[in-house]
Structure formats: structure tokens, C-alpha cells
Amino acid sequence: MRVVVGRLTGVFGVRGEFKCRPAPGEADAFAVGRSFALGAEPGARELRCRSVRRHHEKLLVAFEGIDTPEDGRALANARLYAERGEVELGPGEYLDADLIGLRLLDEAGTELGRVTGVQHFPAQDCLVVGPAGALVPLVKAFVRRIDVAAGAIEVTLPEGLL
């Protein structure tokens, strides 16, 4: 299974580099020599990284065979995928795909809904819960425990949040 590790947000400069927005916790996934797929399906085009650097708080990446801005324009906004087993996570880090589908439980174990997505905002990440898309900030003040194996996230939420 492949998971999204970043998105190419546009071309940069004249050497075929891209501005890249890594998925949360995935900045270290970008390394010279590493290959990324342009789709989750088998047989999707793959790109091999030839350089990675930081420039004014942005991640810039370049791929073999893409040497000019014209070569890269068609890939602007493309998502980059890696095999799930290749993604290294630290303690307390989760991929969006790991959280989607988990049950949200209150302190008494009552199901409050299911996680249908994850939104990433500058201040914090939020779980998208239920068909109405309620947002639950993914912060220690609300989230008590995440147990992917049990399929549950235990929360203490202020009244009226959902």
C-alpha cells in the first residue's frame, strides 16, 4: 500500500527544482536517491530524487530527468507516494491513513463518530469526524489516547464541540 508523503506545489528556479510540501512528519522522507510514485496504483510513474535542500523555510527537491522548469510544469500539484513500509514514524506520529476510519470515543467509551479525514492547519491538525465534518483539534488537551490497533481514539471534548 502506498501513502502520500508530499505534494509538489510548483516549480522553482531554472534547474527543474520543485517546491515541495511534505506530509506532516514526512520531511525526512525526502533524500537523494529515493524514489517516489506519482500515484497510489501499481505501475504509476516513478521519480528518483537527485537533490533536496531547504530554501527560506521551504523544501526544494529535484528529480532525475527533469532539468528545466518546462519539464516540470506538468507535475505541479502532483502528490508523491511511497510504500507504507518505507515510511518511518516517530513516537506519537501517525499517517492520515492510519487515523481515517478510527472510532472517536469519549471517557465512558461511547462512540462519538468516526474519523473521515484529517485537515492540516497552521495552528494544529484536526480530525474530521462524522458525515457533518465536525473538526476536533488533534491536541493533547482533547486527545487522551490513540490506539490504531484497537481502531479507537479516546478524547475528552468540551461540551458542544461535536
Secondary structure as UniProt FT lines:
FT   STRAND          2..12
FT   TURN            13..16
FT   STRAND          17..22
FT   TURN            24..25
FT   HELIX           27..29
FT   TURN            32..33
FT   STRAND          35..37
FT   TURN            42..43
FT   STRAND          46..55
FT   TURN            56..57
FT   STRAND          58..63
FT   TURN            64..65
FT   HELIX           69..72
FT   HELIX           73..75
FT   TURN            76..77
FT   STRAND          79..83
FT   HELIX           84..86
FT   TURN            91..92
FT   HELIX           96..99
FT   TURN            100..101
FT   STRAND          103..105
FT   TURN            107..108
FT   STRAND          111..120
FT   STRAND          125..129
FT   TURN            130..133
FT   STRAND          134..137
FT   TURN            140..142
FT   STRAND          143..147
FT   TURN            148..151
FT   STRAND          152..155
FT   TURN            159..160
//
